[in-house]
Amino acid sequence: MFWVRLRSSVIIMVVAIVLLVAGGPVLFAGTLVISLIGMWELYRILGFEKSILGVVSYAAACIYYVLVGLGLGGWSLGPLVFFLMALMAVYVVTYPRYRTEQVLMAFFGVFYVAVMISYLYKIRVMMPDGIFLVWLVFISSWGCDTCAYCVGMLFGKHKMTPVLSPKKSVEGGIGGLAGAGLLGVIFALVFREHLTVFAHPVWMLGIIGVVGGAISMVGDLTASAIKRNYEIKDYGTLIPGHGGILDRFDSVIITAPLVYYLILLLQQVG
């Protein structure tokens, strides 16, 4: 299992590098596909991934991405409002085919998966120095997760969330935050001359690493909580050794928008 998981991790990293370096239409298509697969995995939990409720949700995600891709992200709230109206119409017209929690999950899926993952595209394509800044999402999420795992294995004694995730420790969490912050600092030192949007890139990227790492743990635990509520082990089987898209990108999903707004905030700080 270790080698299967390692091989999948290498493949995922290669794909991520290709998408993020290419940017533009390649990253646009990649994030959209990831979003649709992630939504499918989420909707499958409640059994409406192939229904009209799912189709309406996939269409809403596509429309949202088209607006973002055209640089009309400021209009993206409109489609989400109309999407909610469409879901209500489906709910009423087909009643009692769908339960309330299915309709709520449909809306949640578009926002939680598609909208939040789109911030990878927004950082990479729409921000100055985006080709460098976008890696902060992965430093904060995957970097924190890796450091937390290593520190937890070596020194973990006190459980962070005994019921939700018994294997996660307080020591591991602290190690993850410290590791993400350190990785941010190292990244800034290596690419300082390319990080022109920051007046003080070293400590600013350290802050992004720590804060992003903290929220990435929330994202990871949120995905675990959903799985426990519905008594499933993994969201899917697409990635051998890891599970589905949501199993691998659970922390990235929530970290991407936070990093985006942290970059904007720290730019204003000077």
C-alpha positions in Angstrom: 0.0 0.0 0.0 2.9 2.4 0.8 4.4 2.1 -2.7 0.9 2.4 -4.3 0.3 5.6 -2.3 3.8 6.9 -3.1 3.4 6.2 -6.8 0.0 8.0 -6.9 1.5 11.0 -5.0 4.3 11.3 -7.5 1.8 11.2 -10.4 -0.4 13.8 -8.7 2.5 16.1 -8.1 3.6 15.8 -11.8 0.1 16.6 -13.0 -0.1 19.5 -10.6 3.2 20.9 -11.8 2.1 20.6 -15.5 -1.2 22.3 -14.8 0.2 25.2 -12.7 3.2 25.9 -14.9 1.0 25.8 -18.1 -1.6 28.0 -16.5 -4.2 29.6 -18.9 -6.6 27.2 -20.7 -4.8 24.1 -19.4 -5.2 25.0 -15.8 -8.7 26.3 -16.5 -9.7 22.9 -17.9 -7.9 21.0 -15.2 -9.6 22.8 -12.3 -13.0 22.5 -14.0 -12.5 18.7 -14.4 -11.3 18.3 -10.8 -14.3 20.3 -9.7 -16.8 18.2 -11.6 -15.3 14.9 -10.4 -15.2 16.2 -6.8 -18.9 17.2 -7.0 -19.8 13.8 -8.5 -18.0 12.1 -5.5 -19.9 14.3 -3.0 -23.3 13.9 -4.6 -22.8 10.1 -4.8 -23.0 10.0 -1.0 -26.6 11.0 -1.2 -27.4 9.2 -4.4 -28.2 12.0 -6.8 -25.0 12.2 -8.9 -26.8 11.1 -12.1 -30.1 12.9 -11.5 -31.5 16.2 -12.7 -30.4 17.7 -9.4 -26.8 16.7 -10.2 -27.0 17.9 -13.8 -28.3 21.3 -12.8 -25.4 21.6 -10.3 -22.8 20.5 -12.9 -24.2 23.1 -15.3 -24.0 25.8 -12.7 -20.3 25.0 -12.0 -19.5 25.2 -15.7 -21.3 28.5 -16.1 -19.4 29.9 -13.1 -16.1 28.8 -14.6 -16.9 30.3 -17.9 -17.5 33.7 -16.3 -14.2 33.3 -14.3 -12.3 32.3 -17.4 -13.7 35.3 -19.3 -12.5 37.6 -16.5 -16.1 38.3 -15.4 -15.7 36.8 -11.9 -17.4 39.8 -10.4 -20.6 38.5 -12.1 -20.2 35.0 -10.7 -22.5 35.6 -7.7 -25.5 36.0 -10.1 -25.3 32.5 -11.5 -25.1 31.1 -8.0 -28.2 33.0 -7.0 -30.1 31.7 -10.1 -28.6 28.2 -9.4 -30.3 28.3 -6.0 -33.5 29.3 -7.6 -33.2 26.4 -10.1 -32.6 23.9 -7.3 -35.7 25.1 -5.5 -37.7 24.8 -8.7 -36.4 21.2 -9.2 -37.2 20.5 -5.6 -40.8 21.7 -5.9 -41.6 20.3 -9.4 -40.3 16.8 -8.6 -41.5 16.7 -5.0 -41.2 14.3 -3.1 -38.4 12.8 -5.2 -35.6 14.7 -3.4 -35.0 15.2 0.3 -34.1 18.6 1.7 -30.6 17.5 2.6 -30.0 16.5 -1.1 -30.9 19.9 -2.3 -28.7 21.5 0.3 -25.8 19.2 -0.6 -26.3 20.1 -4.2 -25.8 23.8 -3.5 -23.0 23.1 -1.0 -21.2 21.0 -3.6 -21.0 23.8 -6.2 -19.7 26.3 -3.6 -17.5 24.0 -1.6 -15.8 22.3 -4.5 -16.1 24.3 -7.7 -16.0 27.8 -6.4 -13.3 27.2 -3.9 -11.0 25.2 -6.2 -11.3 28.0 -8.8 -9.1 30.2 -6.6 -6.2 28.1 -7.8 -6.9 29.5 -11.3 -7.5 33.0 -9.9 -4.1 33.1 -8.1 -2.2 31.6 -11.0 -3.7 33.5 -13.9 -5.1 36.7 -12.5 -2.5 37.8 -10.0 1.0 39.3 -10.7 3.6 36.7 -10.0 0.8 34.1 -10.0 3.1 31.4 -11.3 5.0 31.6 -8.0 2.2 32.6 -5.6 0.0 29.6 -6.5 2.5 27.3 -4.9 1.7 28.8 -1.5 -1.6 26.9 -1.6 0.3 23.6 -1.7 3.0 24.7 0.7 0.2 25.5 3.2 -1.9 22.4 2.6 0.2 19.4 1.4 3.3 20.8 3.2 1.5 21.1 6.5 0.0 17.7 6.1 3.3 16.1 5.4 5.1 17.8 8.3 2.2 17.0 10.6 2.4 13.4 9.7 6.1 13.1 10.2 6.1 15.0 13.6 3.0 13.1 14.7 4.6 9.8 14.0 7.7 10.7 15.9 6.4 12.7 18.8 2.6 12.5 18.8 1.0 11.8 22.2 -2.0 14.0 22.7 -4.9 13.4 20.4 -6.2 16.5 18.6 -9.7 15.2 17.8 -10.1 11.8 19.5 -13.5 11.0 18.0 -13.2 12.5 14.6 -9.6 11.6 13.7 -7.9 9.5 16.4 -4.5 9.4 14.6 -4.0 13.1 14.5 -2.1 14.6 17.4 -1.6 18.0 18.9 2.1 17.6 18.4 1.6 16.7 14.8 -0.6 19.8 14.3 2.0 22.1 15.8 4.7 20.5 13.7 2.5 20.9 10.6 2.1 24.6 11.2 5.8 25.1 11.9 6.7 23.1 8.9 4.3 25.0 6.6 5.6 28.4 7.9 9.2 27.3 7.4 8.5 26.1 3.9 7.0 29.5 3.2 10.1 31.2 4.4 12.4 28.9 2.4 10.2 29.5 -0.7 10.5 33.2 -0.2 14.3 33.1 0.2 14.7 31.1 -3.0 12.2 33.1 -5.2 12.5 36.5 -3.4 13.2 38.4 -6.7 10.1 37.0 -8.3 7.7 37.9 -5.5 7.4 41.6 -6.4 3.9 41.9 -4.9 5.3 41.8 -1.3 7.4 44.4 0.4 8.7 41.8 2.8 8.2 38.4 1.2 10.1 36.3 3.7 8.0 36.9 6.8 4.8 37.5 4.8 5.1 34.0 3.2 5.9 32.6 6.6 2.6 34.0 7.8 0.7 32.6 4.8 2.2 29.2 5.4 1.2 29.1 9.1 -2.3 30.5 8.6 -2.9 28.5 5.5 -1.7 25.4 7.3 -4.1 26.0 10.1 -7.1 26.3 7.8 -5.9 23.3 5.7 -6.3 21.1 8.8 -9.8 22.3 9.2 -10.5 21.4 5.6 -9.0 17.9 6.1 -11.1 17.3 9.2 -14.2 18.7 7.6 -13.9 16.1 4.8 -13.3 13.4 7.4 -16.4 14.5 9.3 -18.6 14.3 6.2 -17.3 10.7 5.5 -17.9 9.7 9.1 -21.5 11.1 9.1 -22.3 9.0 6.0 -20.1 6.0 7.1 -17.8 5.8 4.1 -14.1 5.2 4.0 -13.2 7.2 0.9 -15.0 9.5 -1.5 -13.9 7.5 -4.5 -11.3 5.1 -6.0 -9.8 7.4 -8.7 -6.5 7.8 -7.0 -5.0 4.4 -5.8 -3.9 4.5 -2.2 -5.6 7.9 -1.6 -9.2 7.4 -2.6 -11.0 10.1 -4.6 -10.4 13.6 -5.7 -11.9 15.0 -2.5 -9.7 12.7 -0.4 -6.6 14.2 -1.9 -7.7 17.8 -2.4 -9.8 18.2 0.8 -7.2 20.6 2.3 -6.4 22.4 -1.0 -10.1 23.2 -1.5 -10.3 25.3 1.6 -6.8 26.7 1.5 -6.9 28.2 -2.0 -9.4 31.0 -1.3 -7.7 31.8 2.1 -4.3 32.2 0.4 -5.8 34.3 -2.3 -7.3 36.8 0.2 -4.2 36.7 2.4 -2.1 37.7 -0.6 -4.4 40.7 -1.2 -4.4 41.6 2.5 -0.6 41.4 2.9 -0.1 43.5 -0.3 -2.0 46.3 1.4 0.1 46.0 4.5 3.2 46.9 2.5 
